[in-house]
Amino acid sequence: MPGQKEILIGVIEQISRKLIEAEKQLTELDSPLGDADCGVGVKRGFEAVQKIIPQLSSLDLPDILKKVGFTLAYTIGGTSGAMLGTGFIETGKSIEGKDDQNITIWPDALEDSLAVIKRRGGNTQVGDKTLVDSLEPAVISIRNSVNAGEANMVSILEKALTAAKDGSEKTINMIARKGRASYLGERSVGHRDPGTVIICIMFDAALEYLKSIINA
């Protein structure tokens, strides 16, 4: 079984591949709600992440996450870049100086990251039709799993992915209250928020990678 660092880098690689592949899907989702550049921007950001993968093995876990976050923030641009970059950067900051063998640092870090994402999004809440609608349920699920004594990461991520997908599904019937989509008002109803799909793909990619190393 690979170590923590190898697993984290493997997860980042898998997330990058999956989100690059999702360019068309994200563009199609963004077209009715935004300026149809979500897929292109995300692809550009994670192609940049792929280029720095060889550098990550020389870093510790917090710095790996921060480097990925800054890379995304600088290359994606717009709201997507700011939110995804913030997610990685703040998660990295949160685990600095902590025992990375203690599973409780991860829900703590994700909660810290979520809080900053919400604040930087203008106090974004569940129901505003943003990536928070997927991310917050997933983070709550992880917290609940860890608090219940669950230690199997595959099981934890399976539950988190289900929560993220449920949250994404709910955005279809929401009126957007944040970002460019909010200008559409009631016309935003009937469309899934692309940010929530990004979150689902990220959790799905992490789960897929963990299953692959367990079954190797």
KAJO-V691565 format. One record per pair of residues at least 4 apart in sequence whose C-alpha atoms are under 6 Angstrom apart, sorted by the first residue. I is the first residue (numbers start at 1). J is the second residue. D is the distance in Angstrom with one decimal. If there is no record, write none. Layout:
i->I j->J d->D
i->I j->J d->D
This chain:
i->2 j->6 d->5.7
i->11 j->206 d->5.1
i->14 j->205 d->5.6
i->15 j->202 d->5.4
i->15 j->205 d->5.2
i->16 j->46 d->5.0
i->20 j->43 d->4.5
i->23 j->39 d->4.1
i->26 j->39 d->4.6
i->26 j->194 d->5.9
i->27 j->36 d->5.2
i->27 j->38 d->5.6
i->27 j->39 d->4.6
i->29 j->194 d->5.6
i->30 j->34 d->5.3
i->30 j->36 d->4.8
i->30 j->194 d->5.9
i->31 j->35 d->6.0
i->31 j->36 d->4.3
i->33 j->181 d->4.7
i->34 j->180 d->5.6
i->34 j->181 d->5.7
i->37 j->41 d->6.0
i->41 j->76 d->4.7
i->42 j->76 d->5.9
i->43 j->47 d->6.0
i->45 j->72 d->5.0
i->45 j->75 d->5.1
i->45 j->76 d->4.8
i->56 j->64 d->5.7
i->59 j->63 d->5.9
i->59 j->64 d->5.8
i->62 j->92 d->4.0
i->62 j->96 d->5.6
i->63 j->67 d->5.9
i->65 j->88 d->5.2
i->65 j->89 d->5.9
i->65 j->92 d->4.9
i->66 j->88 d->5.9
i->66 j->89 d->4.2
i->66 j->92 d->5.4
i->69 j->85 d->3.9
i->69 j->88 d->4.6
i->69 j->89 d->4.9
i->70 j->85 d->5.8
i->72 j->76 d->5.6
i->72 j->81 d->5.7
i->72 j->85 d->5.1
i->73 j->81 d->4.5
i->73 j->82 d->5.3
i->73 j->85 d->4.6
i->76 j->81 d->4.6
i->77 j->81 d->4.7
i->80 j->84 d->5.9
i->81 j->85 d->5.6
i->82 j->86 d->5.9
i->83 j->117 d->5.9
i->86 j->90 d->5.8
i->87 j->113 d->5.3
i->90 j->113 d->4.9
i->91 j->109 d->5.0
i->91 j->110 d->5.9
i->91 j->113 d->5.4
i->94 j->109 d->5.0
i->105 j->109 d->6.0
i->107 j->143 d->5.3
i->110 j->114 d->6.0
i->118 j->123 d->5.1
i->118 j->124 d->4.7
i->119 j->123 d->4.5
i->126 j->132 d->5.9
i->126 j->133 d->4.8
i->128 j->176 d->5.5
i->128 j->177 d->4.9
i->129 j->171 d->5.4
i->129 j->176 d->5.0
i->130 j->195 d->6.0
i->131 j->195 d->4.3
i->131 j->196 d->4.2
i->132 j->136 d->5.5
i->133 j->167 d->5.2
i->134 j->164 d->4.2
i->134 j->167 d->4.6
i->134 j->168 d->5.4
i->134 j->196 d->5.1
i->137 j->163 d->5.4
i->137 j->164 d->6.0
i->138 j->160 d->4.3
i->138 j->163 d->5.2
i->138 j->164 d->5.1
i->141 j->160 d->5.3
i->145 j->150 d->5.3
i->146 j->150 d->5.1
i->153 j->157 d->6.0
i->157 j->161 d->5.9
i->161 j->203 d->5.7
i->164 j->200 d->5.7
i->168 j->196 d->5.2
i->171 j->192 d->5.4
i->172 j->190 d->4.9
i->172 j->191 d->4.7
i->172 j->192 d->4.3
i->173 j->189 d->5.1
i->173 j->190 d->5.5
i->174 j->189 d->5.4
i->175 j->186 d->5.6
i->175 j->188 d->5.6
i->175 j->189 d->5.4
i->176 j->181 d->5.7
i->176 j->182 d->4.6
i->177 j->182 d->4.7
i->178 j->182 d->5.2
i->184 j->188 d->5.5
i->201 j->205 d->5.9
i->212 j->216 d->5.9
